[in-house]
C-alpha cells in the first residue's frame, strides 16, 4: 500500500515549491445590525463591520492595490517595512 507521498517506484514525491500568496484581511467588529458584509478583491478580503467601517476598509484596500500597481509590486514582494509604509500612506 502506498502512502500519499510515495510514487510508484517507492520514492517520495517532492512537494511543489509554491511561493506563498499574500492577502490583506480586514475584519470589522463594530456592526450593530444583522447585515453580513463581505467584500473580496485582488489581494484582499474584508468581512464584517458597520456600513461606515466596511466602506473605510474597502477604500483602504483599493488604495493599497493602486499603490502596489504604482510601485509595480505584488503583495508577496513586500517586506514588513514597505507594507507599513503603504498602509500609512493610504490611510492619510
Rosetta silent file (secondary structure, phi, psi, omega in degrees, C-alpha in Angstrom):
SEQUENCE: XXXXXXXXXXXXXXXXXXXXXXXXXXXXXXXXXXXXXXXXXXXXXXXXXXXXXXXXXXXXXXXXXXXXXXXXXXXXXXXXXXXXXXXXXXXX
SCORE:     score description
SCORE:     0.000 S_00000001
   1 L     0.000  132.738 -179.780    0.000    0.000    0.000 S_00000001
   2 L   -92.815  143.022  172.243    1.383    3.416   -0.964 S_00000001
   3 L   -86.516  170.890 -176.813    1.196    6.466    1.234 S_00000001
   4 L   -56.658  -37.252 -175.577    0.262    9.840   -0.216 S_00000001
   5 L   -84.205   -5.070 -177.034    3.872   10.925   -0.609 S_00000001
   6 E   -89.651  142.119  172.318    5.048    7.725   -2.340 S_00000001
   7 L   -96.491 -178.996 -177.086    5.322    7.354   -6.068 S_00000001
   8 L   -64.084  -28.443 -178.238    5.020    4.039   -7.894 S_00000001
   9 L   -91.661   10.928  175.047    8.747    3.349   -7.610 S_00000001
  10 L    87.920   -4.493  179.276    8.770    3.791   -3.831 S_00000001
  11 L   -90.087  147.526  177.420   10.445    7.208   -3.802 S_00000001
  12 E   -70.746  140.104  174.190    8.859   10.184   -2.091 S_00000001
  13 L   -78.638  141.585  175.680    7.458   12.853   -4.387 S_00000001
  14 L   -77.498  137.009  176.524    8.921   16.299   -3.916 S_00000001
  15 L   -68.066  139.212  177.679    6.450   18.896   -2.781 S_00000001
  16 L   -65.764  135.428  179.903    5.876   21.566   -5.402 S_00000001
  17 L   -83.546  106.275  178.587    7.628   24.756   -4.482 S_00000001
  18 L  -113.829  136.366  176.064    4.939   27.419   -4.348 S_00000001
  19 L   -75.642  134.264 -179.352    5.545   30.970   -3.336 S_00000001
  20 L   -59.866  143.518  177.758    3.183   31.934   -0.522 S_00000001
  21 L   -92.936  133.344  179.528    0.250   34.114   -1.529 S_00000001
  22 L   -98.144  150.051 -176.910   -0.211   37.296    0.481 S_00000001
  23 L  -149.027  133.982  173.846   -3.608   38.697    1.358 S_00000001
  24 E   -87.936  119.810 -177.457   -4.819   41.827    3.115 S_00000001
  25 E  -112.066  122.843  177.281   -7.531   40.736    5.560 S_00000001
  26 E  -112.589  128.781  178.839   -9.912   43.279    7.045 S_00000001
  27 E  -126.839  117.293  177.579  -12.217   42.329    9.901 S_00000001
  28 E   -99.052  133.803 -175.720  -14.753   44.823   11.235 S_00000001
  29 L  -117.804    9.939 -172.413  -16.231   44.118   14.646 S_00000001
  30 L  -103.816   14.581 -177.659  -18.456   47.143   15.212 S_00000001
  31 L   -73.303  129.321  178.300  -21.620   46.114   13.358 S_00000001
  32 L  -103.213  -13.559  178.339  -24.815   46.571   15.397 S_00000001
  33 L   -95.213  177.268 -178.771  -27.187   45.399   12.643 S_00000001
  34 L   -93.624   11.683 -178.278  -27.633   41.840   11.370 S_00000001
  35 L   -77.089  130.683  177.576  -26.206   42.643    7.939 S_00000001
  36 L   -98.627  117.877 -177.864  -23.254   40.473    6.901 S_00000001
  37 L  -107.531  124.719  178.246  -20.789   42.470    4.819 S_00000001
  38 E  -137.003  129.872  175.917  -18.183   40.626    2.733 S_00000001
  39 E  -133.055  129.828  176.697  -16.010   42.127    0.012 S_00000001
  40 E  -120.360  143.245  177.477  -13.384   40.241   -1.963 S_00000001
  41 E  -156.073 -178.251  178.420  -10.930   41.710   -4.391 S_00000001
  42 L   -62.520  123.101  177.291   -7.439   41.287   -5.733 S_00000001
  43 L    75.152    4.492 -178.851   -5.124   40.890   -2.720 S_00000001
  44 E  -150.187  154.445  169.871   -7.842   41.433   -0.106 S_00000001
  45 E  -139.267  130.948 -177.406  -10.858   40.038    1.728 S_00000001
  46 E  -122.131  134.945 -176.534  -12.991   42.177    4.015 S_00000001
  47 E  -136.306  134.597  171.021  -15.530   40.822    6.479 S_00000001
  48 E    78.159 -166.190 -179.477  -17.954   42.489    8.862 S_00000001
  49 L    90.705  160.711  173.495  -18.086   45.945   10.304 S_00000001
  50 L   -69.259  172.069  178.925  -20.716   48.636   10.275 S_00000001
  51 H   -55.857  -46.775 -178.881  -21.600   50.224    6.937 S_00000001
  52 H   -65.710  -44.681 -179.647  -19.104   53.045    7.550 S_00000001
  53 H   -62.621  -43.726 -179.451  -16.322   50.768    8.780 S_00000001
  54 H   -63.968  -40.111  177.452  -16.733   48.396    5.852 S_00000001
  55 H   -63.518  -38.712  177.295  -16.640   51.298    3.387 S_00000001
  56 H   -64.642  -41.337  177.829  -13.425   52.569    5.026 S_00000001
  57 H   -63.546  -40.696  178.172  -11.862   49.114    4.719 S_00000001
  58 H   -60.833  -47.057 -179.455  -12.901   48.983    1.044 S_00000001
  59 H   -60.874  -44.028  179.206  -11.366   52.383    0.360 S_00000001
  60 H   -62.858  -44.275 -178.979   -8.129   51.409    2.103 S_00000001
  61 H   -63.965  -42.487  179.266   -7.890   48.104    0.203 S_00000001
  62 H   -64.432  -45.959  179.028   -8.488   49.773   -3.173 S_00000001
  63 H   -64.089  -37.277  177.590   -5.908   52.496   -2.469 S_00000001
  64 H   -59.898  -46.838  178.981   -3.465   49.843   -1.250 S_00000001
  65 H   -64.620  -37.482  177.102   -3.822   47.972   -4.569 S_00000001
  66 H   -62.387  -40.306  179.406   -3.423   51.214   -6.515 S_00000001
  67 H   -68.486  -37.075  175.219   -0.174   51.912   -4.658 S_00000001
  68 H   -60.413  -44.425  178.656    1.065   48.374   -5.379 S_00000001
  69 H   -62.039  -44.503  179.866    0.376   48.967   -9.078 S_00000001
  70 H   -59.997  -38.921 -179.915    2.145   52.323   -8.964 S_00000001
  71 H   -84.299   -3.766 -177.599    5.194   50.671   -7.375 S_00000001
  72 L    54.848   50.481 -179.507    4.954   47.725   -9.792 S_00000001
  73 L  -130.380  163.684  172.728    4.976   45.243   -6.917 S_00000001
  74 L  -111.254  159.764  178.698    2.909   42.333   -5.673 S_00000001
  75 H   -55.401  -39.608 -177.823    1.866   41.786   -2.065 S_00000001
  76 H   -62.894  -21.009 -177.644    4.237   38.819   -1.939 S_00000001
  77 H   -85.371  -12.511 -173.617    7.155   41.144   -2.767 S_00000001
  78 L   -83.190  137.900  168.815    6.625   43.458    0.210 S_00000001
  79 L   -89.802  171.520 -178.508    8.631   43.319    3.382 S_00000001
  80 H   -57.190  -40.794 -177.720    7.097   44.433    6.673 S_00000001
  81 H   -65.713  -46.696 -179.525    8.519   47.961    6.455 S_00000001
  82 H   -67.054  -37.046  175.936    7.285   48.623    2.928 S_00000001
  83 H   -57.801  -48.845 -179.988    3.875   47.114    3.790 S_00000001
  84 H   -65.499  -37.031  176.581    3.524   49.510    6.734 S_00000001
  85 H   -58.222  -44.830 -179.010    4.726   52.452    4.603 S_00000001
  86 H   -66.260  -45.942 -179.995    1.958   51.773    2.104 S_00000001
  87 H   -58.155  -45.251  179.834   -0.716   51.354    4.775 S_00000001
  88 H   -64.282  -36.606 -179.643    0.270   54.645    6.424 S_00000001
  89 H   -66.634  -44.061 -175.242    0.279   56.392    3.048 S_00000001
  90 H   -78.865  -17.839  179.336   -3.193   55.195    2.005 S_00000001
  91 L   -85.847   -5.671 -179.509   -4.778   55.879    5.419 S_00000001
  92 L   -72.203    0.000    0.000   -3.933   59.611    5.303 S_00000001
